[in-house]
Amino acid sequence: MFKIMRVLLIGLICCSQPLSAAVPEDEQQLTQAPEDGWTMPSAVVLIDAGHGGIDGGATAGSTLEKDINLAIAQKLYLLLNSQGIPAVLNRTGDYALSEDNRWHLSRSRHKRDLSQRRQLTEEIETTMLVSLHVNWTRDNSKHGPIVLHQSSGESALLAFCIQDTLNRQQQTAFYPREGKPFYLLRRVDQPAVIVEMGFISNSADRTMLTDPRQQLKIATAIASGIRQYKWITR
């Protein structure tokens, strides 16, 4: 619970407007303290940093998907907010969201983790969910980004925009796909996509995914795709 509140506080701090310097300090305190106590943050994009904590995700030797997802999610968060697109992160460190889930009575940590991610889309007022992951396959020749979307047209459009910018960043020519089996894409009401940013099982992709400079380029491409989507749907 404390970790959720820390995420919400980050969203509130980054998305709220600063008070005028002319407002007296005691009036500032009143302005900052609503009658109902806690208020939930609102943003445009909820960034889902996949996996975390005990759940490392896909692996290649000592390289863990959860670390890649978080590193790029943090860069995407900073980019979007600096570009005037308010965003919030659903995890800011290496912990599993299942640890914050006290309401889903299930023995499955995986189910609690996924339901907690979906629940945050209902508790935090946002207009889209962008879930960051990396791919893995036994065929280590497979490479490149793949964006998965819901059956709705808005989700498909968001996926096409992000796929296009990632294709240009990685010099690929893949098409987004509908992700029918995926829990978040089936259960989240707002436009949502899962961005598989590359293959951790491919040596070239793995080098790119773990290089901070290349991570920034990936985050920049995703942010560009989000901006394209917002421009088309404005």
LUMSE-420295 format. One line per 2 residues: their letters; for each residue x, y, z of N, C-alpha, C. Coordinates in Angstrom, 2 decimals. Each point is the difference from the previous one (the first is absolute). Layout:
<rs>
A) X/Y/Z/X/Y/Z/X/Y/Z; ...
</rs>
This chain:
<rs>
MF) 0.83/-1.21/0.00/-0.83/1.21/0.00/0.86/1.25/0.00; 1.09/-0.03/0.77/0.86/1.17/0.06/0.65/0.25/-1.36
KI) 0.29/-1.08/-0.74/0.62/0.18/-1.30/-0.98/0.64/-0.98; -1.28/-0.39/0.08/-1.01/0.62/-0.86/-0.09/1.48/0.31
MR) -0.05/0.35/1.28/-0.12/1.40/0.36/1.23/0.78/-0.47; 1.19/-0.64/-0.01/1.17/0.69/-0.48/-0.14/0.30/-1.48
VL) -0.54/-0.96/-0.78/-0.23/0.24/-1.42/-0.99/1.13/-0.19; -1.07/0.00/0.80/-1.02/1.03/-0.15/0.56/1.37/0.36
LI) 0.84/0.05/1.03/0.61/1.27/0.38/0.88/0.54/-1.11; 0.76/-0.88/-0.66/0.84/0.43/-1.11/-0.86/0.60/-1.10
GL) -1.12/-0.66/-0.30/-0.90/0.52/-1.03/-0.56/1.36/0.38; -0.38/0.14/1.25/-0.56/1.28/0.45/1.03/1.11/-0.06
IC) 1.22/-0.29/0.42/1.04/1.03/0.01/0.33/0.43/-1.42; 0.09/-0.97/-0.91/0.45/0.33/-1.36/-1.11/0.60/-0.84
CS) -1.25/-0.30/0.30/-1.09/0.43/-0.86/-0.70/1.25/0.50; 0.20/0.40/1.26/-0.69/1.17/0.53/0.75/1.26/-0.33
QP) -0.73/1.13/-0.11/0.59/1.29/-0.32/0.55/0.64/1.27; 1.15/0.72/-0.07/0.54/0.67/1.19/-0.87/1.15/0.43
LS) -0.06/0.24/1.30/-0.77/1.11/0.54/0.74/1.30/-0.24; -0.74/1.08/-0.11/0.60/1.31/-0.20/0.80/0.39/1.23
AA) 1.12/0.68/-0.23/0.84/0.42/1.12/-0.70/1.05/0.84; -1.05/0.64/-0.56/-0.69/1.06/0.73/-0.98/-0.56/1.03
VP) -0.28/-1.29/-0.04/-0.94/-0.59/0.94/0.70/-0.21/1.33; -0.56/0.50/1.11/0.61/-0.19/1.32/0.17/-1.47/0.32
ED) 0.98/-0.29/0.86/0.32/-1.39/0.30/-1.17/-0.75/0.62; -0.74/0.68/0.91/-1.12/-0.71/0.64/-1.11/-0.28/-1.00
EQ) -0.21/0.90/-0.98/-1.00/-0.24/-1.03/0.44/-1.09/-0.96; 1.33/-0.07/-0.26/0.52/-1.08/-0.83/-0.31/-1.35/0.64
QL) 0.19/-0.11/1.31/-0.26/-1.26/0.68/-1.46/-0.38/-0.11; -0.90/0.99/0.10/-1.42/-0.29/-0.15/-0.32/-0.43/-1.42
TQ) 0.63/0.65/-0.97/-0.25/-0.34/-1.39/0.48/-1.41/-0.32; 1.10/-0.40/0.62/0.58/-1.30/-0.30/-0.66/-1.13/0.77
AP) -0.86/0.30/0.95/-0.61/-1.04/0.82/-1.50/-0.02/-0.23; -0.50/-0.80/-0.97/-1.44/-0.07/-0.26/-0.76/-0.57/1.17
ED) -1.28/0.33/0.06/-0.83/-0.42/1.13/-0.07/-1.50/0.12; -0.01/-0.71/-1.14/-0.19/-1.44/0.03/1.31/-0.76/0.23
GW) 1.09/0.71/0.29/1.26/-0.68/0.25/0.69/-0.35/-1.31; 0.32/-1.29/-0.19/0.75/-0.43/-1.18/-0.81/0.23/-1.28
TM) 0.68/0.47/-1.02/-0.59/0.06/-1.33/0.86/-0.82/-0.94; -0.64/-0.68/-0.95/0.73/-0.84/-0.93/0.57/0.86/-1.12
PS) 1.20/-0.33/-0.50/0.57/0.77/-1.10/-0.74/-0.27/-1.29; 0.09/0.92/-0.92/-0.53/-0.22/-1.34/1.11/0.25/-0.99
AV) -0.01/-0.69/-1.10/1.04/0.13/-1.01/-0.56/-0.47/-1.32; 0.79/0.11/-1.04/-0.40/-0.50/-1.31/0.41/-1.47/-0.15
VL) 1.22/-0.31/0.39/0.56/-1.34/-0.24/0.34/-0.69/1.32; -0.49/-1.22/0.16/0.45/-0.86/1.09/1.04/-0.95/-0.58
ID) 1.23/0.12/0.46/1.09/-0.85/-0.49/0.11/-1.22/0.90; -0.17/-1.17/-0.58/0.08/-1.25/0.73/1.38/-0.60/-0.22
AG) 0.85/0.04/1.03/1.32/-0.62/-0.07/-0.16/-1.48/0.34; 0.05/-0.85/-1.00/-0.31/-1.41/0.18/0.90/-0.72/0.99
HG) -0.61/-0.97/0.73/0.69/-0.87/0.96/0.54/0.82/1.18; 1.03/-0.51/0.70/0.54/0.69/1.16/0.06/-0.90/1.22
GI) 0.96/0.28/0.88/0.13/-0.78/1.23/0.35/-1.44/-0.28; -0.77/-0.91/0.60/0.25/-1.43/-0.16/-0.21/-0.46/-1.43
DG) -0.77/0.77/-0.76/-0.30/-0.33/-1.40/0.99/0.72/-0.91; 1.03/-0.72/-0.43/1.03/0.61/-0.84/-0.37/0.10/-1.46
GA) -1.07/-0.70/-0.42/-0.37/-0.02/-1.41/0.96/-0.87/-0.80; 0.14/0.32/-1.29/0.91/-0.75/-0.86/1.45/0.25/0.43
TA) 0.85/-1.01/-0.23/1.40/0.12/0.41/0.93/-0.45/-1.11; 1.21/0.52/0.06/1.10/-0.46/-0.86/1.27/0.12/0.82
GS) 0.43/-1.11/0.60/1.11/0.05/0.92/-0.38/0.82/1.22; 0.78/1.02/0.31/-0.28/0.86/1.14/-0.89/1.20/-0.36
TL) -0.37/0.10/-1.26/-0.84/1.12/-0.45/-1.46/-0.33/0.23; -0.70/0.88/0.74/-1.38/-0.23/0.37/-0.92/1.02/-0.68
EK) -1.11/-0.51/-0.50/-0.97/0.87/-0.66/-0.49/1.12/0.91; -0.26/-0.33/1.27/-0.57/1.00/0.91/0.85/1.25/0.09
DI) 1.34/-0.17/-0.07/0.91/1.15/0.10/-0.05/0.85/-1.26; -0.09/-0.63/-1.15/-0.11/0.72/-1.27/-1.30/0.78/-0.03
NL) -1.09/-0.67/0.36/-1.32/0.65/-0.03/-0.02/1.26/0.87; 0.54/-0.11/1.21/-0.02/1.14/0.92/0.88/1.13/-0.50
AI) 1.19/-0.33/-0.50/0.92/1.04/-0.47/-0.62/0.80/-1.14; -0.62/-0.68/-0.95/-0.60/0.71/-1.14/-1.27/0.70/0.43
AQ) -0.77/-0.60/0.91/-1.22/0.65/0.51/0.33/1.32/0.69; 1.06/0.03/0.78/0.40/1.23/0.68/0.40/1.08/-1.00
KL) 0.70/-0.39/-1.06/0.38/0.96/-1.03/-1.22/0.50/-0.76; -0.94/-0.90/-0.30/-1.23/0.39/-0.68/-0.81/0.96/0.86
YL) -0.06/-0.28/1.29/-0.72/0.86/0.94/0.55/1.43/-0.03; 1.32/0.13/0.07/0.61/1.32/0.00/-0.21/0.70/-1.34
LL) 0.12/-0.73/-1.10/-0.18/0.59/-1.33/-1.42/0.52/-0.17; -0.99/-0.82/0.32/-1.39/0.41/-0.21/-0.34/1.23/0.84
NS) 0.38/-0.01/1.26/-0.31/1.14/0.85/0.72/1.27/-0.47; 1.22/-0.15/-0.51/0.73/1.17/-0.51/-0.60/0.52/-1.29
QG) -0.76/-0.84/-0.71/-0.62/0.39/-1.25/-1.45/0.43/0.17; -0.41/0.17/1.24/-1.36/0.47/0.27/-1.06/-1.08/-0.06
IP) 0.41/-1.27/0.09/-0.95/-1.12/0.03/0.10/-0.64/1.39; -0.88/0.35/0.93/0.10/-0.52/1.36/-0.05/-1.53/0.03
AV) 0.92/-0.59/0.73/0.08/-1.46/0.09/0.26/-0.41/1.44; -0.42/-1.22/0.34/0.30/-0.59/1.30/0.56/-1.40/-0.22
LN) 0.86/-0.43/0.92/0.58/-1.34/0.00/-0.72/-0.86/1.03; -0.27/-1.26/-0.33/-0.64/-0.85/0.99/0.99/-0.69/0.93
RT) 1.27/0.04/-0.30/1.02/-0.39/0.98/1.25/0.83/-0.26; 0.65/0.40/1.08/1.16/0.87/-0.10/1.28/-0.69/0.47
GD) -0.10/-1.27/0.36/1.16/-0.75/0.48/-0.18/-1.47/-0.30; 0.92/-0.81/0.54/-0.02/-1.43/-0.27/-0.86/-0.72/1.04
YA) -1.30/0.04/-0.19/-0.92/-0.73/0.87/-1.17/-0.50/-0.85; -0.65/-1.03/0.49/-1.14/-0.59/-0.71/-1.29/0.68/0.44
LS) -0.83/0.36/-0.95/-1.27/0.64/0.34/-0.93/-0.94/0.73; 0.24/-1.30/-0.10/-0.82/-0.96/0.75/0.14/0.23/1.50
ED) 1.12/0.57/0.43/0.20/0.26/1.43/-0.96/1.06/0.52; -0.47/0.88/-0.89/-0.93/1.05/0.40/-1.46/-0.44/-0.09
NR) -0.23/-1.18/-0.54/-1.37/-0.47/-0.23/-0.50/-0.77/1.22; -0.89/0.64/0.77/-0.58/-0.64/1.19/-1.48/-0.31/-0.20
WH) -0.51/0.27/-1.21/-1.44/-0.15/-0.24/-0.35/-1.20/-0.87; 0.93/-0.46/-0.82/-0.26/-1.16/-0.86/0.40/-1.27/0.74
LS) -1.00/-0.74/0.45/0.27/-1.20/0.81/0.36/-1.16/-0.91; 1.25/-0.08/-0.35/0.50/-1.06/-0.86/1.36/-0.45/0.50
RS) 0.28/-1.28/-0.10/1.31/-0.51/0.37/1.03/0.29/-1.08; -0.46/0.36/-1.19/0.88/0.25/-1.12/0.59/1.41/0.06
RH) 1.30/0.09/0.23/0.65/1.30/0.00/-0.15/0.67/-1.36; 0.08/-0.79/-1.07/-0.11/0.54/-1.36/-1.37/0.66/-0.22
KR) -1.06/-0.65/0.47/-1.35/0.57/-0.16/-0.15/1.28/0.81; 0.55/0.01/1.22/-0.07/1.21/0.81/0.78/1.15/-0.63
DL) 1.12/-0.33/-0.61/0.82/1.02/-0.66/-0.78/0.63/-1.16; -0.57/-0.83/-0.85/-0.72/0.51/-1.17/-1.25/0.78/0.41
SQ) -0.73/-0.52/0.98/-1.22/0.71/0.41/0.32/1.33/0.66; 1.15/0.10/0.67/0.42/1.26/0.60/0.32/1.02/-1.09
RR) 0.64/-0.44/-1.07/0.30/0.90/-1.11/-1.29/0.51/-0.64; -0.96/-0.90/-0.19/-1.28/0.43/-0.56/-0.73/0.94/0.94
QL) 0.02/-0.30/1.29/-0.70/0.82/0.98/0.51/1.44/-0.01; 1.30/0.19/-0.20/0.56/1.34/-0.02/-0.54/0.82/-1.17
TE) -0.39/-0.65/-1.10/-0.58/0.73/-1.13/-1.38/0.55/0.36; -0.64/-0.59/1.01/-1.31/0.49/0.44/0.14/1.04/1.11
EI) 1.06/-0.10/0.79/0.18/0.91/1.13/0.69/1.30/-0.42; 0.85/-0.07/-1.02/0.71/1.18/-0.48/-0.64/0.44/-1.30
ET) -0.40/1.26/-0.07/-0.69/0.51/-1.19/1.01/0.24/-1.12; 0.02/-0.90/-0.97/0.87/0.12/-1.17/-0.80/-0.34/-1.25
TM) 0.56/0.29/-1.17/-0.72/-0.27/-1.25/0.58/-1.16/-0.79; 1.19/-0.49/0.39/0.58/-1.15/-0.69/0.98/-0.72/0.91
LV) 0.20/-1.30/-0.29/0.98/-0.83/0.72/1.04/-0.48/-0.99; 1.27/0.22/0.33/1.10/-0.49/-0.82/0.84/-0.93/0.87
SL) -0.05/-1.29/-0.30/0.67/-1.01/0.80/1.30/-0.42/-0.69; 1.12/0.13/0.71/1.31/-0.24/-0.59/0.54/-1.38/0.38
HV) 0.45/-0.73/-1.02/0.54/-1.35/0.17/1.10/-0.24/-1.03; 0.71/-1.11/0.17/0.90/-0.49/-1.05/-0.34/-1.45/-0.29
NW) 0.30/-0.42/-1.21/-0.36/-1.32/-0.50/1.10/-1.03/0.26; -0.37/-1.27/-0.11/0.97/-1.10/0.09/-0.51/-1.15/-0.86
TR) 0.92/-0.67/-0.69/-0.34/-1.19/-0.77/1.22/-0.90/-0.11; -0.23/-1.28/-0.24/1.11/-0.94/-0.18/0.79/0.31/-1.27
DN) -0.68/0.59/-0.98/0.65/0.38/-1.26/0.70/1.33/0.20; 1.30/-0.03/0.26/0.70/1.24/0.33/0.29/0.89/-1.20
SK) -0.51/-0.39/-1.19/0.14/0.88/-1.16/-1.14/1.02/-0.06; -1.08/-0.26/0.74/-1.13/0.94/-0.01/0.38/1.26/0.76
HG) -0.40/1.13/-0.56/0.36/1.28/0.59/-1.08/1.02/-0.31; 0.15/1.17/0.62/-0.85/1.13/-0.33/-1.21/0.17/0.89
PI) -0.65/1.17/-0.11/-1.14/0.33/0.85/-1.32/-0.54/-0.55; -0.89/-0.35/0.91/-1.36/-0.41/-0.36/-0.96/0.66/0.98
VL) -1.00/0.70/-0.51/-0.98/0.66/0.87/-1.32/-0.75/-0.10; -0.55/-0.38/1.14/-1.25/-0.75/0.08/-1.12/0.94/0.44
HQ) -1.19/-0.20/-0.58/-1.10/0.91/0.29/-1.30/-0.74/0.27; -0.98/0.74/0.50/-1.34/-0.53/0.23/-0.74/-0.09/-1.33
SS) -1.24/-0.47/0.06/-0.80/-0.10/-1.22/-0.57/1.34/-0.43; 0.01/0.99/0.90/-0.58/1.30/-0.32/0.88/0.77/-0.98
GE) -0.65/0.88/-0.76/0.73/0.80/-0.98/0.97/0.97/0.63; -0.36/0.58/1.16/0.88/0.97/0.65/1.31/-0.66/0.45
SA) -0.12/-1.19/0.57/1.19/-0.74/0.43/0.85/-0.37/-1.21; -0.65/-0.44/-1.08/0.74/-0.38/-1.21/0.73/1.20/-0.58
LL) -0.65/1.18/0.02/0.64/1.20/-0.51/1.22/0.37/0.85; -0.14/-0.07/1.32/1.12/0.28/0.88/1.15/-0.97/-0.28
AF) -0.33/-1.27/-0.21/1.02/-1.02/-0.28/0.70/0.29/-1.32; -0.76/0.38/-1.03/0.61/0.31/-1.30/0.94/1.20/0.11
CI) -0.39/1.01/0.77/0.85/1.18/0.15/1.31/-0.36/0.69; -0.07/-0.79/1.08/1.21/-0.37/0.73/0.84/-0.98/-0.81
QD) -0.66/-0.94/-0.69/0.74/-0.95/-0.84/0.78/0.73/-1.08; -0.63/1.01/-0.61/0.65/0.75/-1.06/1.26/0.70/0.49
TL) -0.08/0.65/1.15/1.17/0.73/0.50/1.09/-0.96/0.47; -0.38/-1.14/0.57/1.00/-0.99/0.40/0.64/-0.65/-1.22
NR) -0.79/-0.25/-1.05/0.57/-0.55/-1.23/1.07/0.92/-0.57; -0.29/1.29/0.01/0.98/0.95/-0.52/1.22/0.09/0.89
QQ) -0.20/-0.11/1.31/1.13/0.05/0.93/0.89/-1.24/-0.14; -0.61/-1.17/-0.23/0.76/-1.25/-0.06/0.19/-0.53/-1.41
QT) -0.46/0.76/-0.99/0.16/-0.36/-1.42/-0.63/-1.36/-0.28; -1.25/-0.14/0.44/-0.77/-1.22/-0.25/-1.28/0.38/-0.73
AF) -0.80/-1.00/-0.35/-1.23/0.27/-0.75/-1.11/-0.94/0.46; -0.19/-0.09/1.31/-1.01/-0.90/0.55/-1.35/0.70/0.14
YP) -1.05/-0.80/0.06/-1.36/0.53/0.22/-0.45/-0.35/1.42; -0.78/0.86/0.60/-0.56/-0.34/1.32/-0.98/-1.16/-0.11
RE) -0.26/-0.64/1.11/-0.89/-1.17/0.01/-1.04/0.15/1.09; -1.13/-0.65/-0.19/-1.00/-0.03/1.06/0.43/-1.02/1.05
GK) 0.01/0.42/1.26/0.45/-0.88/1.08/-1.16/-0.60/0.76; -0.74/-0.87/-0.63/-1.22/-0.55/0.60/0.21/-0.71/1.33
PF) 1.08/-0.80/0.17/0.12/-0.77/1.25/0.42/0.83/1.21; 0.45/1.23/-0.19/0.64/0.72/1.08/-1.02/0.67/0.93
YL) 0.17/-0.25/1.30/-0.95/0.44/1.02/-0.25/1.50/-0.05; 1.05/0.80/0.00/-0.18/1.45/0.04/-0.77/0.50/-1.22
LR) 0.28/-0.56/-1.15/-0.69/0.44/-1.22/-1.46/-0.42/0.01; -0.32/-1.07/0.70/-1.40/-0.44/0.08/-0.78/0.73/1.08
RV) 0.69/0.42/1.09/-0.72/0.49/1.17/0.05/1.51/0.20; 0.91/0.67/-0.68/0.10/1.46/0.15/-0.97/0.67/-0.96
DQ) -0.77/0.98/0.50/-1.02/0.66/-0.81/0.57/1.06/-0.93; 1.00/0.73/0.44/0.57/1.07/-0.80/0.90/-0.59/-1.08
PA) 0.34/0.77/-1.06/0.94/-0.50/-1.00/1.30/-0.45/0.65; 0.41/-1.21/-0.28/1.19/-0.58/0.63/0.82/-0.76/-1.03
VI) 1.31/0.04/0.16/0.90/-0.77/-0.87/1.10/-0.62/0.85; 0.52/-1.12/-0.48/1.19/-0.62/0.58/1.12/0.19/-1.01
VE) 1.05/0.67/0.42/1.13/0.28/-0.88/1.13/-0.98/0.31; 0.18/-0.97/-0.89/1.15/-0.91/0.10/1.15/0.70/-0.71
MG) 0.94/0.56/0.76/0.97/0.94/-0.54/1.15/-0.65/-0.76; 0.10/-1.30/0.06/1.06/-0.74/-0.67/0.11/-1.38/0.62
FI) 0.92/-0.81/-0.48/0.16/-1.37/0.48/1.24/-0.10/0.88; -0.21/-0.33/1.25/1.13/-0.20/0.91/0.80/-1.22/-0.40
SN) -0.60/-0.91/-0.77/0.67/-1.22/-0.45/0.87/0.24/-1.23; -0.07/1.18/-0.60/0.82/0.35/-1.15/1.17/0.88/0.48
SA) 1.22/-0.36/-0.35/1.16/0.69/0.55/0.04/1.48/-0.38; -0.36/0.34/-1.23/0.03/1.40/-0.42/-1.08/0.80/0.72
DR) -1.21/-0.57/0.09/-1.07/0.67/0.72/0.35/0.16/1.47; 0.61/-1.03/0.59/0.34/0.04/1.42/1.02/1.10/0.28
TM) 0.96/0.16/-0.89/0.98/1.08/0.15/-0.70/1.36/-0.04; -0.95/0.14/-0.93/-0.75/1.24/-0.11/-0.85/0.24/1.24
LT) -0.69/-1.01/0.47/-0.94/0.14/1.10/0.69/0.31/1.33; 1.27/-0.34/0.12/0.71/0.21/1.27/0.94/1.20/-0.03
DP) 0.09/0.68/-1.15/0.84/1.19/-0.13/-0.83/1.24/0.35; 0.38/0.76/1.03/-0.81/1.16/0.40/-0.27/0.98/-1.13
RQ) 0.97/0.21/-0.89/-0.22/0.93/-1.12/-1.03/-0.55/-0.98; 0.06/-1.31/-0.24/-0.99/-0.62/-0.89/-1.37/-0.08/0.68
QL) -0.01/-0.19/1.31/-1.26/0.02/0.74/-0.70/1.34/-0.17; 0.79/1.08/0.03/-0.57/1.32/-0.20/-0.58/0.14/-1.40
KI) 0.66/-0.59/-1.00/-0.52/0.06/-1.36/-1.32/-0.78/-0.11; -0.08/-1.13/0.69/-1.24/-0.79/0.00/-1.12/0.81/0.66
AT) 0.30/0.59/1.15/-1.00/0.81/0.70/-0.42/1.19/-0.85; 0.95/0.61/-0.71/-0.32/1.14/-0.87/-0.92/-0.42/-1.13
AI) 0.24/-1.18/-0.56/-0.86/-0.51/-1.08/-1.41/-0.26/0.50; -0.12/-0.60/1.18/-1.34/-0.27/0.56/-0.73/1.31/0.29
AS) 0.72/0.96/0.57/-0.61/1.31/0.27/-0.46/0.66/-1.30; 0.78/-0.13/-1.05/-0.37/0.57/-1.30/-1.27/-0.66/-0.53
GI) -0.11/-1.31/0.16/-1.21/-0.71/-0.42/-1.22/0.46/0.77; 0.16/0.22/1.30/-1.11/0.49/0.82/-0.42/1.39/-0.46
RQ) 0.98/0.85/-0.30/-0.32/1.35/-0.49/-0.75/-0.07/-1.33; 0.40/-0.89/-0.89/-0.69/-0.17/-1.27/-1.46/-0.40/0.23
YK) -0.19/-0.95/0.89/-1.37/-0.46/0.32/-0.83/1.15/0.54; 0.56/0.76/0.90/-0.75/1.13/0.58/-0.32/1.05/-1.06
WI) 0.91/0.23/-0.94/-0.25/0.97/-1.07/-1.13/-0.47/-0.91; -0.01/-1.29/-0.32/-1.04/-0.53/-0.89/-1.37/0.02/0.67
TR) -0.04/-0.27/1.31/-1.28/-0.13/0.70/-0.45/1.26/0.69; 0.71/1.09/-0.19/-0.34/1.24/0.73/-1.36/0.54/-0.47
</rs>
